[in-house]
Amino acid sequence: MKKIVIPNAGSYDVLRLEEHPDPVAGPGEVLVAVEAIGVNYADCVVRMGLYESAKKYVGWPITPGFEVAGTVSALGEGVTDLEVGARVIAVTRFGGYASHVVVPRHQVFPAPARLDTYQAAAFPSVHLTAWYALHELTRLRPGMKILVHSAAGGVGGALLQVARIAGCFVVGVVGGSHKIEAARQLGADVVIDKRAENLWETAARHAPEGYDIVLDANGAETLKHSYRHLGPGGRLIIYGFHTMMPRRGGRPDYLKLAVDFVRTPRFNPLDLCNDNKSVLSFNLSYLFPRADLLKEAMDQLLGWVEQGKLQPPQLRTYPLAEVGEAHLAIESGTTVGKLVLTV
């Protein structure tokens, strides 16, 4: 099989396409012949050597990748509810940048007929993130006011749609005029282009009493103001720190990381009680062993796909051998929707 191997932390040049023996499905596992692979910003952080769960569970060398789509190639002992040749989506705790992957049965799901293979590969990570943030960490009610940063990206677009399904009023924040229409199409009631208008003045105008939920993956750049713009009982949900990462060059700027670490707000429990606000955070890679949670989330998400309530994001595809170009693009902050590697 072919797979991308990263021997050590570095820039795009450490992404090596190698040939390896095909893996074998063990008891309770499924071998998937991969046709498409979703690219996530976390993959770049893995490559830079800054992703804690990658260091905890794998170390070096590592093959990144959290999501794939393809067909069932073989079934391990005890797996009787799938057929060889079936179209599937699989989530992987690393190892996804490969032509074949072996995963536990509970991490494999039927690919919806409404999604082609590329759309299927781009689906699980961002939508699981959105579902967990909005259905596990909080309880959505119609009419809630929600602010979504990076609304035209993969997770941002999924958050817009999940919130829209619940009947919430959603304000999406984007970083360029070319992203406005994408956010609107995915369900934003209002789109703020932070490069063309004052982000926080505009955000306050649309929610004078504050937001019920703010979803922020930016880090030091916006966290303090995101918290300030919560209303009574509001929740700030954090799932990343993208602005601490480089937009070019592929290597972390450790001086900037140190400065942003100092700038990152610390939330005192006494203040949280007195302010009547909550701060929540999570990392999806730690949740993959939760078979019950994955099933509940994917059943609901795939049901929404079949009902036409979730639409796939805009896609840009790259051959697996051009993975460095995909990482360069997603790190630039200029992309819309999702990037997919083809095998």
LOROKE-982686 format. One line per field, with one value per residue (C-alpha): residue in three letters; chain; x, y, z. Coordinates in steps of 0.5 Angstrom, whole numbers, always signed. Layout:
N
aa: [ALA_...] .
ch: [A_...] .
X: [X_...] .
Y: [Y_...] .
Z: [Z_...] .
This chain:
343
aa: [MET_LYS_LYS_ILE_VAL_ILE_PRO_ASN_ALA_GLY_SER_TYR_ASP_VAL_LEU_ARG_LEU_GLU_GLU_HIS_PRO_ASP_PRO_VAL_ALA_GLY_PRO_GLY_GLU_VAL_LEU_VAL_ALA_VAL_GLU_ALA_ILE_GLY_VAL_ASN_TYR_ALA_ASP_CYS_VAL_VAL_ARG_MET_GLY_LEU_TYR_GLU_SER_ALA_LYS_LYS_TYR_VAL_GLY_TRP_PRO_ILE_THR_PRO_GLY_PHE_GLU_VAL_ALA_GLY_THR_VAL_SER_ALA_LEU_GLY_GLU_GLY_VAL_THR_ASP_LEU_GLU_VAL_GLY_ALA_ARG_VAL_ILE_ALA_VAL_THR_ARG_PHE_GLY_GLY_TYR_ALA_SER_HIS_VAL_VAL_VAL_PRO_ARG_HIS_GLN_VAL_PHE_PRO_ALA_PRO_ALA_ARG_LEU_ASP_THR_TYR_GLN_ALA_ALA_ALA_PHE_PRO_SER_VAL_HIS_LEU_THR_ALA_TRP_TYR_ALA_LEU_HIS_GLU_LEU_THR_ARG_LEU_ARG_PRO_GLY_MET_LYS_ILE_LEU_VAL_HIS_SER_ALA_ALA_GLY_GLY_VAL_GLY_GLY_ALA_LEU_LEU_GLN_VAL_ALA_ARG_ILE_ALA_GLY_CYS_PHE_VAL_VAL_GLY_VAL_VAL_GLY_GLY_SER_HIS_LYS_ILE_GLU_ALA_ALA_ARG_GLN_LEU_GLY_ALA_ASP_VAL_VAL_ILE_ASP_LYS_ARG_ALA_GLU_ASN_LEU_TRP_GLU_THR_ALA_ALA_ARG_HIS_ALA_PRO_GLU_GLY_TYR_ASP_ILE_VAL_LEU_ASP_ALA_ASN_GLY_ALA_GLU_THR_LEU_LYS_HIS_SER_TYR_ARG_HIS_LEU_GLY_PRO_GLY_GLY_ARG_LEU_ILE_ILE_TYR_GLY_PHE_HIS_THR_MET_MET_PRO_ARG_ARG_GLY_GLY_ARG_PRO_ASP_TYR_LEU_LYS_LEU_ALA_VAL_ASP_PHE_VAL_ARG_THR_PRO_ARG_PHE_ASN_PRO_LEU_ASP_LEU_CYS_ASN_ASP_ASN_LYS_SER_VAL_LEU_SER_PHE_ASN_LEU_SER_TYR_LEU_PHE_PRO_ARG_ALA_ASP_LEU_LEU_LYS_GLU_ALA_MET_ASP_GLN_LEU_LEU_GLY_TRP_VAL_GLU_GLN_GLY_LYS_LEU_GLN_PRO_PRO_GLN_LEU_ARG_THR_TYR_PRO_LEU_ALA_GLU_VAL_GLY_GLU_ALA_HIS_LEU_ALA_ILE_GLU_SER_GLY_THR_THR_VAL_GLY_LYS_LEU_VAL_LEU_THR_VAL] .
ch: [A_A_A_A_A_A_A_A_A_A_A_A_A_A_A_A_A_A_A_A_A_A_A_A_A_A_A_A_A_A_A_A_A_A_A_A_A_A_A_A_A_A_A_A_A_A_A_A_A_A_A_A_A_A_A_A_A_A_A_A_A_A_A_A_A_A_A_A_A_A_A_A_A_A_A_A_A_A_A_A_A_A_A_A_A_A_A_A_A_A_A_A_A_A_A_A_A_A_A_A_A_A_A_A_A_A_A_A_A_A_A_A_A_A_A_A_A_A_A_A_A_A_A_A_A_A_A_A_A_A_A_A_A_A_A_A_A_A_A_A_A_A_A_A_A_A_A_A_A_A_A_A_A_A_A_A_A_A_A_A_A_A_A_A_A_A_A_A_A_A_A_A_A_A_A_A_A_A_A_A_A_A_A_A_A_A_A_A_A_A_A_A_A_A_A_A_A_A_A_A_A_A_A_A_A_A_A_A_A_A_A_A_A_A_A_A_A_A_A_A_A_A_A_A_A_A_A_A_A_A_A_A_A_A_A_A_A_A_A_A_A_A_A_A_A_A_A_A_A_A_A_A_A_A_A_A_A_A_A_A_A_A_A_A_A_A_A_A_A_A_A_A_A_A_A_A_A_A_A_A_A_A_A_A_A_A_A_A_A_A_A_A_A_A_A_A_A_A_A_A_A_A_A_A_A_A_A_A_A_A_A_A_A_A_A_A_A_A_A_A_A_A_A_A_A_A_A_A_A_A_A_A_A_A_A_A_A_A_A_A_A_A_A] .
X: [+0_+2_+2_+5_+10_+13_+19_+20_+17_+18_+15_+12_+19_+18_+12_+14_+10_+12_+11_+9_+6_-2_-5_-9_-16_-15_-21_-27_-23_-25_-20_-22_-19_-19_-21_-21_-18_-20_-15_-16_-12_-10_-6_-1_+0_+1_+7_+10_+10_+5_-1_-1_-5_-1_+5_+1_-1_+4_+10_+15_+14_+7_+2_-3_-10_-17_-22_-23_-28_-27_-30_-29_-23_-24_-27_-24_-26_-33_-35_-41_-45_-41_-40_-34_-35_-39_-38_-36_-33_-28_-25_-18_-14_-8_-6_-11_-6_-6_-9_-11_-13_-15_-20_-24_-31_-35_-31_-34_-40_-44_-43_-50_-52_-53_-45_-40_-33_-30_-35_-36_-28_-29_-35_-34_-29_-32_-39_-37_-33_-40_-44_-40_-40_-47_-50_-46_-43_-49_-57_-59_-66_-69_-68_-61_-56_-49_-43_-38_-31_-28_-35_-33_-28_-30_-32_-35_-39_-41_-43_-47_-51_-52_-54_-59_-62_-64_-67_-62_-60_-53_-48_-42_-35_-30_-24_-25_-30_-29_-32_-38_-43_-40_-42_-49_-51_-49_-54_-51_-56_-51_-44_-39_-32_-27_-23_-28_-32_-30_-32_-34_-38_-42_-43_-45_-50_-53_-54_-54_-55_-50_-49_-52_-46_-39_-35_-28_-22_-17_-14_-11_-13_-20_-22_-22_-27_-31_-32_-34_-39_-43_-50_-52_-51_-47_-42_-35_-33_-26_-24_-17_-12_-11_-8_-2_+0_+4_+1_+7_+13_+10_+14_+12_+15_+17_+17_+10_+8_+11_+8_+1_+1_+2_-3_-8_-13_-14_-21_-22_-27_-29_-30_-34_-39_-40_-40_-45_-41_-38_-32_-32_-26_-25_-20_-24_-18_-19_-26_-25_-26_-33_-37_-43_-42_-39_-46_-50_-47_-46_-53_-56_-51_-52_-60_-59_-55_-61_-66_-62_-61_-54_-50_-43_-38_-34_-28_-21_-18_-10_-7_-4_+3_+2_+0_+5_+1_-6_-2_+1_-6_-10_-5_-5_-12_-15_-19_-26_-30_-25_-19_-19_-13_-15_-12] .
Y: [+0_+7_+12_+19_+18_+24_+22_+28_+35_+39_+43_+40_+37_+32_+29_+23_+18_+11_+4_-1_-8_-8_-8_-14_-13_-17_-19_-14_-9_-7_-6_-1_+1_+8_+13_+19_+23_+29_+34_+38_+43_+39_+34_+40_+41_+34_+35_+41_+36_+40_+36_+33_+26_+25_+25_+21_+15_+15_+19_+19_+16_+18_+18_+23_+23_+23_+21_+17_+14_+8_+1_-5_-9_-15_-16_-19_-24_-23_-17_-20_-13_-11_-13_-13_-8_-4_+4_+7_+13_+11_+15_+14_+17_+18_+14_+16_+19_+12_+7_+2_+3_-2_+1_-2_-4_+2_+7_+5_+8_+7_+12_+16_+16_+23_+24_+22_+19_+26_+29_+23_+23_+31_+29_+26_+30_+37_+35_+31_+37_+41_+36_+35_+42_+44_+37_+34_+40_+45_+44_+48_+52_+55_+63_+62_+67_+64_+67_+62_+64_+62_+61_+59_+53_+46_+46_+53_+51_+45_+49_+54_+48_+44_+51_+52_+46_+47_+54_+58_+65_+65_+70_+68_+71_+70_+73_+76_+78_+71_+67_+71_+67_+61_+62_+65_+59_+54_+58_+64_+69_+75_+74_+79_+80_+82_+85_+90_+92_+92_+85_+86_+93_+89_+83_+87_+90_+84_+81_+87_+83_+78_+71_+65_+61_+63_+58_+60_+56_+62_+63_+69_+73_+73_+69_+75_+79_+72_+71_+79_+78_+72_+74_+71_+64_+64_+59_+60_+53_+53_+47_+50_+56_+57_+64_+61_+57_+60_+62_+61_+57_+51_+51_+54_+61_+59_+66_+68_+61_+64_+71_+68_+63_+69_+73_+67_+69_+65_+64_+64_+60_+65_+70_+65_+64_+72_+73_+67_+65_+58_+56_+49_+46_+39_+35_+30_+26_+23_+21_+16_+10_+12_+8_+10_+17_+16_+12_+17_+23_+19_+16_+23_+27_+22_+22_+29_+28_+23_+28_+34_+38_+38_+40_+38_+44_+46_+42_+42_+36_+34_+27_+24_+25_+33_+33_+38_+43_+41_+43_+50_+51_+50_+54_+60_+61_+63_+56_+55_+49_+43_+40_+32_+28_+23_+16] .
Z: [+0_-1_+5_+8_+13_+17_+21_+25_+26_+20_+14_+8_+6_+11_+8_+5_+0_+2_+0_+6_+6_+6_+13_+16_+19_+26_+30_+31_+25_+18_+12_+8_+1_+1_-5_-1_+5_+9_+10_+17_+20_+26_+21_+20_+27_+28_+22_+26_+32_+36_+37_+44_+42_+37_+41_+46_+42_+36_+37_+31_+25_+24_+19_+20_+18_+21_+16_+10_+5_+0_+0_+5_+3_+8_+15_+21_+25_+29_+24_+21_+19_+13_+6_+2_-3_+1_+1_+7_+11_+17_+22_+24_+30_+26_+20_+15_+9_+6_+1_+6_+13_+19_+24_+29_+27_+31_+27_+20_+18_+11_+6_+4_-3_-3_-2_-7_-5_-4_+0_+4_+6_+8_+12_+19_+23_+22_+23_+29_+32_+31_+33_+40_+41_+40_+42_+47_+51_+51_+49_+43_+43_+38_+37_+41_+38_+36_+34_+29_+28_+21_+19_+12_+14_+15_+22_+21_+16_+20_+26_+22_+19_+25_+29_+23_+24_+31_+29_+32_+30_+27_+26_+22_+22_+16_+14_+7_+2_-2_+4_+5_+0_+2_+10_+7_+3_+9_+14_+17_+18_+18_+16_+18_+14_+20_+14_+12_+18_+26_+28_+35_+34_+29_+33_+39_+34_+32_+40_+44_+50_+48_+45_+48_+45_+42_+38_+37_+34_+34_+40_+43_+38_+39_+46_+51_+46_+45_+52_+53_+48_+52_+55_+61_+62_+55_+53_+50_+46_+44_+40_+37_+37_+30_+30_+34_+28_+22_+15_+11_+11_+15_+21_+28_+30_+37_+39_+37_+40_+47_+46_+44_+50_+55_+51_+52_+57_+63_+66_+74_+77_+81_+75_+71_+77_+78_+71_+70_+64_+62_+58_+55_+51_+47_+43_+38_+38_+45_+43_+38_+43_+45_+41_+44_+42_+35_+34_+37_+33_+26_+26_+27_+22_+17_+18_+17_+10_+8_+9_+6_+12_+11_+5_+3_+3_-3_-4_-7_-9_-9_-11_-5_-7_-7_+0_+2_-3_+1_+7_+5_+2_+9_+13_+9_+12_+5_+3_+3_+5_+6_+2_+0_-2_-8_-8] .
